[in-house]
Amino acid sequence: MATAPLTRAPASPALPDGCTFDAQDWAILARHWYPVALVREVGETPLKAMLLDQPLVIYRGDDGAIVVAPDRCPHRGVPLSMGRANGKGVECPYHGLTFGAGGRCVHVPAQPQRAIPAQFHLETYPAVERYGLVWTCLDPENAEPAPGAIMDMPHWDEAGFQQIVCPWIDIHGYAGRQIEGFLDVAHFAFIHTESFADPDNAHVPDYRPTRTEHGFEAEYWSTVANYPKGIDKAPPGFRWLRHFRCHAPFTATLEVHFPGQDRLVIFNAASPVSARETRLFVPIARNFDTDQPVQGVYDFNRQVFEEDAAMVEAQWPAHVPLDPLAEAHLAADMSSMFYRRALKDMGLRRG
């Protein structure tokens, strides 16, 4: 884990221009940590991102630490993601101001002989590397994640487990809807029949979630296999255990117990670009097929989540209704109901 030094933190979290969230909800969501990039894609060249409608620029300073900052030059407001790396830092394309380690302005071409005032340094957000992702928080009071603020991923650091960080996936829908779909166990036979599920096996056995400090968890047993379509290596009658863990507002893990001691863990981090857009980050850990090319994992993962995305993008209303009477519920929706309760308990007005 590496944390970039704060040079000039925002005085208080402020609503971005054109914010798509309810103001109260934005203030609540801004206190939490979200991934904004893959560690491997961050270098000296500025990288553009967006979180909760806040444009961000991400780059690695000459000290090796990752910088996350608002995507605007403090001089005349041009996005720094339009700039370039010049060997000393990120160079603004308008007047050539250069920003280096910690977001500090290190060069002003128009007046190189003068001291650089503090207001020319970038406001910065914290940058934490975990599970191959860069995490940040827009609330200046959270310079470091408190214990449990970023969800734990089972088996990630255990011997024998392969760490796979899949390319991110953009979804034209709300992060809460995506998480709710990830936790849903009744849609397999209708949405995932091309990837892994059996269209003739739609029954959902009873299960019961349990509340946790940051959300809930649920163990779900069924005969729906988790192998890709056309592969069947499970013994007859094998019952699959899927262990879901949810960390509100927008992260969850799924641990799938394969035959024997084989385990697969999928980390689902739905980063809210806006109230209408989500960037999904999916680190994976497994202790089998570790000698196989990871491209197959990338392709299968994308296939499954794109099947889900088609439904998330079509749902109406776009947000998750937090009024229990707003939508009808099945017994199979216990995870969804626990998730909505967790969002409501956070004080959110709209899921």
Secondary structure, 3 states (H helix, E strand, C coil): CCECCCCECCCCCCCCCCCCCCHHHHHHHCCCCEEEEEHHHCCCCCEEEEECCEEEEEEECCCCCEEEEECCCCCCCCCHHHCEECCCCEECCCCCCEECHHHCEEECCCCCCCCCCHHHCCECECCEEECCEEEECCCCCCCCCCCCCCCCCCCCCCCCCEEEECCCEEECCCHHHHHHHHHCCCCHHHHCCCCCCCCCCCCCCCCCCEECCCEEEEEEEECCCCCCCCCCCCCCCCCEEEEEEEECCCEEEEEEECCCCCEEEEEEEEEECCCCCEEEECEEEECCCCCCCCHHHHHHHHHHHHHHHHHHCCCCCCCCCCCCCCCCCCHHHHHHHHHHHHHHHCCCCCC
